[in-house]
Amino acid sequence: TGYYLERNVNGAKDYFNRKIKFVTEQMEKIQKIASEKSKLREVVMDMMEVKLDHQLAAIQQQQAEAEAVKAKAAAADGM
């Protein structure tokens, strides 16, 4: 930045202690947010998995019904 500040030892300690406290607080906030986002991601993934399972079950049911109709039609043609 091209500038510097002269402080006595106590002033410098105070300054850096405040900086450490600030950075620590920011890290804690970020960790909390990351944890919440991770939980939300897991919930979304679970919901997507449930929806996918329902869609697959519906497709399988439609295929089974279509095969049953074909089998019934084939049996009727055979008579």
C-alpha positions in Angstrom: 0.0 0.0 0.0 3.0 2.3 0.2 2.5 3.5 3.8 3.2 2.4 7.3 2.1 3.4 10.8 4.3 3.8 13.8 2.9 2.4 17.1 4.2 1.6 20.4 4.4 -2.1 21.5 1.1 -2.0 23.4 -0.7 -0.2 20.6 0.6 -2.8 18.1 -0.4 -5.7 20.4 -3.9 -4.2 20.7 -4.1 -3.7 16.9 -3.1 -7.3 16.1 -5.3 -8.7 18.9 -8.3 -6.9 17.4 -7.3 -8.2 13.9 -7.1 -11.7 15.2 -10.5 -11.4 16.9 -12.0 -10.1 13.7 -10.5 -12.8 11.5 -11.6 -15.5 14.0 -15.2 -14.2 14.0 -15.3 -14.1 10.3 -13.9 -17.7 10.1 -16.6 -18.8 12.5 -19.3 -17.1 10.4 -18.0 -18.8 7.3 -17.9 -22.2 8.9 -21.5 -21.8 10.1 -22.7 -20.8 6.7 -20.7 -23.6 5.0 -22.3 -26.1 7.5 -25.8 -24.8 6.7 -25.2 -24.9 3.0 -23.9 -28.5 3.3 -27.1 -29.5 5.2 -29.3 -27.8 2.6 -27.3 -29.6 -0.2 -27.9 -32.9 1.5 -31.7 -32.2 1.8 -31.9 -31.3 -1.9 -30.0 -34.4 -2.9 -32.4 -36.5 -0.8 -35.4 -34.9 -2.4 -34.0 -35.4 -5.9 -33.3 -39.0 -5.1 -36.9 -39.5 -3.9 -38.3 -37.9 -7.0 -36.1 -40.0 -9.2 -37.2 -43.1 -7.5 -40.9 -42.1 -8.0 -40.2 -41.4 -11.7 -38.5 -44.7 -12.2 -41.3 -46.6 -10.5 -43.8 -44.8 -12.7 -41.9 -45.7 -15.8 -41.6 -49.3 -14.8 -45.4 -49.4 -14.0 -46.2 -47.9 -17.5 -43.9 -50.5 -19.1 -45.6 -53.3 -17.2 -49.0 -52.1 -18.2 -48.0 -51.8 -21.8 -46.6 -55.3 -21.8 -49.8 -56.6 -20.2 -51.9 -54.9 -22.9 -49.7 -56.5 -25.6 -50.0 -59.9 -24.0 -53.8 -59.5 -23.8 -54.0 -58.4 -27.4 -51.8 -61.3 -28.5 -53.9 -63.8 -26.5 -57.1 -62.3 -28.1 -55.6 -62.7 -31.6 -54.7 -66.3 -30.9 -58.3 -67.2 -30.2 
